[in-house]
Amino acid sequence: MFVIKRFIIAFILLVLVCGGIVGFNLFRDNAMQQFFATMKPPAATVSTTIVKPTEWTPGVEAIGTVSAVRGVDLTVETAGIVKDILFHANQKVEANASLLQLDDAAERADLDATKAQAALDQTALTRALELQKRDVGSESTLDTARAAALASASRVNRLQAVLKQKLLTAPFGGTVGIPRIDLGQYLSPGTSVATLQDLETMRADFSVPEQQLPLLKIGQTVRLGIGDGELPFAGTIRGIDPKIDPTSRLVTVRAEVANPEGKLTPGQFVQVRVELPEENNVLTVPQTALTSSLYGDFVFVVRPAKPAAANGAAAANAEEKPTTDSAKPATEAPAAKPEEQSAAAPAEPTAEEQKPQLVLAQVFVKPGRRNAGLVEILDGIAPGDEVVTAGQNRLSNGMSVAVDNTIDPTKPANQQAAQK
């Protein structure tokens, strides 16, 4: 009997302990649900910009290849052994400057012999002419002497031309490249010796779609850059191919640009932008403000939150006084103590509380052209709207935000540090 009572008491204690644990867990879960249901998330900090009409310089952008206006790979015209190299790498040479000399000893010897024979034939021609004047020489003798003199002179000219081919000269002034030959090397006709490039003026060849061809014309300004986002070089369009490639539907355009400092190199890729006439009153936003999705392009607009209806009702009830207090005589109303008056007085709102609450509105827009980190907005927003420029990946429609424009994400960090 005693054992049964102990068992019953232990069972009751176990039930009480388990019930307490279960009840505590239920109470905790309910309290947490109520807490998170009534808790408002903190306002997200964003940077914004005010939409306003600006001046817009449209343009046609493309990728081009740079080459020298005058540039060739120097080759030899005749075979021979390299006798002397008269240039070094990256040397600036003038037009007709001697660059390479091939061995021409045999040709010079042949030229001397041919000149001697030409002098002899010329003497024979002179003697034949004198005899003809005296009527003692025949016409056939004179014709033979004249033909021999002409043949000798032709051989002399030919050998002089061969000697000239043994000397390689610069066809124009420019910068010569690295020598591709060595002393004593045998060269065959057409062997490349070095490259010669005139780097003072460069040309950029690029292609644009056929839809943009009507926007281009000879003499338009062209800006070029080497890939760092800036376009420091200015040039002009010098040629537009009159034929559109039927395969790619592209048209080739050529521009010329001055290169006095030699920063552009032949064969280099460049960013090209053909500037079109300037336009006014164009609505633009930074490209960082535009977000693309499956449903379209949109921006987040910051707007003041609408006051809740409950706040207005509470304020109206606070202004009404109880009827029981108004029925009492003024003499019966006890005088309030100074401590109670100060405690009953409402506290003045702080500077943070006086600021209007800001919320987000997701607005779908129609983007247009892009240029220099800006995008044109054709429809969806109006001048004066405050658009979020950074932090869109953690925002949602109707979310509370706080604006902090101390950092502008559309500018590099080094520029912002310099402005500070």
Summary of the structure (lengths in Angstrom):
residues: 420
radius of gyration: 46.8
end to end distance: 89.4
largest distance: 177.9
contacts: 1084
relative contact order: 0.17
helix: 33%
strand: 34%
